[in-house]
Amino acid sequence: MRRTATVLTLLVCTLPLLAACGDDNTGSPPASADDSATVEITFSDGSVTPRGERVEVEVGEPIELVVKADEPGELHVHSSPEQELEYDAGTTTLKLTIKQPGVVDVESHDLEVVVVQLEVS
């Protein structure tokens, strides 16, 4: 009887420790849906900024292109598949996701310039 009581006491005392060992929490918060890369683009008086800047993004990471423009236009995203994104005069937020690694050019064909390069890894 004494042996059974000792074993039960030992189990009750160590059970919380065993449960803690199985905890998968690494201490870092989970990624939220709001985590995204933001690239600000400004079209004004026939020019654009940035011009050819590289921005690192993750495969599948949401990307927001915040376009401030003095007139409407279109950006060409040379991804697979290619994408054409129209923007209006004023501020327009364009959302996209790149699903393959590599360098993806975002161009203004009207100005014949690479606006930004997305380095996807």
C-alpha positions as CSV (number, residue, x, y, z in Angstrom):
1,M,0.0,0.0,0.0
2,R,2.8,2.4,0.9
3,R,4.5,1.7,-2.5
4,T,1.3,2.5,-4.3
5,A,0.9,5.8,-2.4
6,T,4.5,6.7,-3.2
7,V,4.1,6.0,-6.9
8,L,0.8,8.0,-7.1
9,T,2.4,10.9,-5.3
10,L,5.4,10.8,-7.7
11,L,3.1,10.8,-10.7
12,V,1.0,13.6,-9.5
13,C,4.1,15.8,-8.8
14,T,5.8,15.0,-12.2
15,L,2.8,15.2,-14.5
16,P,2.9,19.0,-14.9
17,L,6.6,18.8,-15.7
18,L,6.0,16.1,-18.4
19,A,3.2,18.2,-19.9
20,A,5.5,21.2,-20.1
21,C,8.1,19.2,-22.0
22,G,5.7,18.6,-24.9
23,D,5.0,22.3,-25.4
24,D,5.9,23.3,-29.0
25,N,5.7,27.0,-28.3
26,T,9.1,28.6,-29.3
27,G,8.3,31.9,-27.6
28,S,8.0,33.8,-30.9
29,P,4.6,35.1,-31.9
30,P,2.9,33.6,-34.9
31,A,3.0,35.5,-38.1
32,S,-0.2,37.6,-38.6
33,A,-2.1,38.2,-41.8
34,D,-1.1,41.8,-41.5
35,D,2.6,41.0,-42.1
36,S,3.4,42.2,-45.6
37,A,6.1,44.0,-47.5
38,T,5.2,47.6,-48.5
39,V,6.8,49.4,-51.4
40,E,6.0,53.1,-51.8
41,I,6.1,54.3,-55.5
42,T,5.6,57.9,-56.6
43,F,4.9,59.0,-60.1
44,S,5.2,62.8,-60.6
45,D,5.9,65.0,-63.6
46,G,6.9,62.1,-65.9
47,S,9.3,60.5,-63.5
48,V,9.1,57.8,-60.8
49,T,10.8,56.9,-57.5
50,P,12.2,54.5,-56.7
51,R,14.2,53.5,-59.8
52,G,15.4,49.9,-59.9
53,E,15.7,49.6,-56.1
54,R,15.8,45.9,-54.8
55,V,13.4,44.8,-52.1
56,E,13.7,41.4,-50.4
57,V,10.5,39.5,-49.9
58,E,9.6,35.9,-49.0
59,V,7.9,33.5,-51.3
60,G,4.1,33.8,-50.7
61,E,4.5,37.0,-48.6
62,P,1.8,39.6,-49.3
63,I,3.2,42.6,-51.0
64,E,1.6,46.1,-51.1
65,L,2.6,48.6,-53.7
66,V,1.4,52.0,-52.5
67,V,1.3,54.1,-55.6
68,K,1.0,57.9,-55.4
69,A,0.5,59.3,-58.9
70,D,-0.4,62.5,-60.6
71,E,-2.1,60.6,-63.4
72,P,-3.4,57.1,-63.9
73,G,-1.2,54.4,-65.3
74,E,-0.1,50.7,-65.2
75,L,2.7,48.7,-63.7
76,H,3.8,45.4,-65.2
77,V,5.0,42.7,-62.8
78,H,7.2,40.3,-64.7
79,S,6.4,37.3,-62.5
80,S,5.0,33.9,-63.5
81,P,2.3,34.5,-64.6
82,E,2.9,38.2,-65.5
83,Q,0.6,40.7,-63.9
84,E,-0.6,44.1,-65.1
85,L,-1.7,46.4,-62.3
86,E,-3.6,49.6,-63.0
87,Y,-3.5,52.6,-60.6
88,D,-5.5,55.8,-60.5
89,A,-4.4,59.4,-60.0
90,G,-4.0,59.9,-56.3
91,T,-3.0,57.0,-53.9
92,T,-3.7,53.4,-54.9
93,T,-2.7,50.3,-53.0
94,L,-2.0,47.3,-55.2
95,K,-1.7,43.9,-53.6
96,L,0.2,40.9,-55.0
97,T,1.9,37.7,-54.0
98,I,4.9,36.1,-55.7
99,K,4.9,32.3,-55.5
100,Q,8.3,31.5,-57.0
101,P,11.8,32.5,-55.9
102,G,13.8,34.8,-58.1
103,V,14.1,38.4,-59.1
104,V,10.9,40.0,-60.3
105,D,11.0,43.3,-62.2
106,V,8.1,45.8,-61.6
107,E,8.2,48.1,-64.6
108,S,6.5,51.2,-66.0
109,H,6.3,50.6,-69.7
110,D,5.1,54.2,-70.3
111,L,8.4,55.5,-68.8
112,E,10.4,52.5,-70.0
113,V,12.0,52.0,-66.5
114,V,12.3,49.3,-63.9
115,V,10.6,50.8,-60.8
116,V,11.6,48.1,-58.3
117,Q,13.0,44.6,-58.3
118,L,11.5,42.1,-55.9
119,E,14.1,39.7,-54.7
120,V,11.9,36.7,-53.8
121,S,13.5,33.9,-51.6
